[in-house]
Amino acid sequence: MNISAIAEDLGLDEEDYLELLDLFVETSRADLEKLAAAIATGDSRQGLFAAHSLKGAAGNIGLVNFSNTARFIEDVTRRGSFDGVAEAAQALRSDLEQLARDRV
């Protein structure tokens, strides 16, 4: 991930972007916990809300692939289904943890 390029695309300096990235990691961990609870209980409405939050936050900071995966989850849960959601959620969790490790 080219942090400088993404920050520039968003009209931010790199330091400000990194602060947003840290906040994204923190809030996304909470949203992924909500998503995991929704999967465990079969609550598609809660899954939809968590996925929507993840999608928007990722999109706002230029994380297109993350946002697209969250969009997939949002679309599936909007239909009241969880087909492929657990796998997609695990991919998001892995991507998020890699992002957090890269920041250290």
Backbone torsions as a table, in degrees:
resi	resn	phi	psi	omega
1	MET	NA	128.6	179.8
2	ASN	-94.6	94.3	-175.6
3	ILE	-61.4	-42.3	-179.5
4	SER	-60.0	-43.8	-178.4
5	ALA	-67.5	-43.0	179.1
6	ILE	-64.4	-44.5	178.9
7	ALA	-58.6	-44.8	179.7
8	GLU	-62.6	-43.1	178.5
9	ASP	-59.2	-32.5	-178.6
10	LEU	-89.9	-2.1	179.8
11	GLY	76.1	28.1	-179.0
12	LEU	-117.0	156.4	169.0
13	ASP	-83.7	163.2	-173.2
14	GLU	-60.8	-38.8	-179.7
15	GLU	-62.6	-44.8	178.4
16	ASP	-64.0	-40.6	178.8
17	TYR	-62.8	-42.5	180.0
18	LEU	-63.2	-34.7	175.2
19	GLU	-63.9	-43.1	177.0
20	LEU	-63.4	-38.7	179.1
21	LEU	-63.3	-42.3	177.4
22	ASP	-62.2	-43.2	177.7
23	LEU	-64.0	-40.1	177.4
24	PHE	-59.0	-46.1	180.0
25	VAL	-59.9	-45.6	-178.3
26	GLU	-63.0	-50.6	-176.6
27	THR	-71.8	-32.2	179.7
28	SER	-69.5	-33.4	175.0
29	ARG	-59.8	-42.3	178.3
30	ALA	-65.3	-42.9	178.8
31	ASP	-64.9	-36.6	177.6
32	LEU	-67.8	-32.3	174.1
33	GLU	-65.8	-42.2	176.6
34	LYS	-62.2	-40.6	178.6
35	LEU	-64.9	-42.7	178.2
36	ALA	-61.1	-41.0	177.7
37	ALA	-64.3	-40.0	179.0
38	ALA	-64.0	-41.0	178.1
39	ILE	-63.7	-44.8	-177.6
40	ALA	-63.6	-34.3	-176.7
41	THR	-100.2	-6.6	-178.5
42	GLY	73.6	25.2	-178.4
43	ASP	-90.2	90.4	-175.4
44	SER	-66.8	-29.8	178.7
45	ARG	-64.7	-45.3	177.7
46	GLN	-65.8	-37.5	176.1
47	GLY	-62.2	-41.2	177.7
48	LEU	-61.4	-46.6	-179.7
49	PHE	-62.3	-43.8	-179.8
50	ALA	-64.9	-44.3	-179.9
51	ALA	-64.5	-39.7	178.8
52	HIS	-62.0	-43.2	178.6
53	SER	-62.5	-45.5	178.9
54	LEU	-62.4	-44.5	-179.3
55	LYS	-59.8	-49.7	-177.1
56	GLY	-65.2	-45.1	-178.7
57	ALA	-63.1	-44.4	-180.0
58	ALA	-64.4	-43.1	179.4
59	GLY	-62.8	-37.8	-179.0
60	ASN	-65.6	-24.7	-179.5
61	ILE	-111.9	18.1	170.9
62	GLY	81.2	16.9	178.8
63	LEU	-94.4	79.0	-169.8
64	VAL	-63.9	-46.9	-178.6
65	ASN	-63.3	-42.1	177.6
66	PHE	-61.0	-46.2	-180.0
67	SER	-61.7	-41.0	179.9
68	ASN	-65.5	-38.2	177.3
69	THR	-66.6	-42.7	177.1
70	ALA	-63.1	-36.4	177.4
71	ARG	-62.5	-40.4	176.5
72	PHE	-57.8	-47.7	-179.9
73	ILE	-61.7	-43.4	179.2
74	GLU	-59.2	-46.0	-178.9
75	ASP	-63.1	-43.3	-178.5
76	VAL	-67.4	-47.0	-178.0
77	THR	-69.5	-27.4	176.0
78	ARG	-61.0	-30.8	178.1
79	ARG	-84.8	2.7	179.5
80	GLY	80.2	16.8	-177.0
81	SER	-112.8	165.3	173.5
82	PHE	-129.5	17.8	-179.3
83	ASP	-60.4	115.5	178.9
84	GLY	79.9	-0.3	-175.3
85	VAL	-70.9	-42.4	-178.6
86	ALA	-60.6	-41.4	179.6
87	GLU	-67.1	-42.8	179.0
88	ALA	-65.7	-39.0	178.3
89	ALA	-64.2	-38.6	177.6
90	GLN	-65.6	-37.6	176.8
91	ALA	-63.3	-41.9	177.3
92	LEU	-62.8	-43.8	-179.8
93	ARG	-61.7	-43.4	178.9
94	SER	-63.4	-44.2	178.8
95	ASP	-62.8	-41.1	-179.3
96	LEU	-65.4	-43.2	180.0
97	GLU	-67.7	-34.3	175.0
98	GLN	-65.4	-41.7	177.3
99	LEU	-60.2	-43.8	179.2
100	ALA	-64.5	-41.4	178.9
101	ARG	-64.8	-38.8	-179.8
102	ASP	-65.8	-24.2	-178.6
103	ARG	-80.0	-17.2	-176.5
104	VAL	-79.5	NA	NA
